[in-house]
Amino acid sequence: MHYSKGAPPMLLVQKKKGKMADWGPVVIAVVLFVLLTPGLLFQLPGSGRIVGLGNMQTSVGSILVHTIFFFGLLTIFLIIVPVHIYVG
């Protein structure tokens, strides 16, 4: 950059300010995705029961129910209760 001789001293030194990244939404989405994977912790509706615990199976119904839970909880944590994790 080129500055004229009459430039104020504060313009001669330009500091690059680092922006802090907000990782809260990313962390919340990943944790909810892992915890709400059908069959990992629980499956709703389960195969043969209403709730299956740790059976590592899935069905179309359980995928739809877990998807609704995921987006509902994600909306709550990102919009209603703003979670912020700043790294930088």
Secondary structure, DSSP 4 states (H G I P E B T S, - for coil): ----TT--HHHHS---PPPPEE-HHHHHHHHHHHHTSTTTSEESS-SSSSSEES-----HHHHHHHHHHHHHHHHIIIIIS----EE-
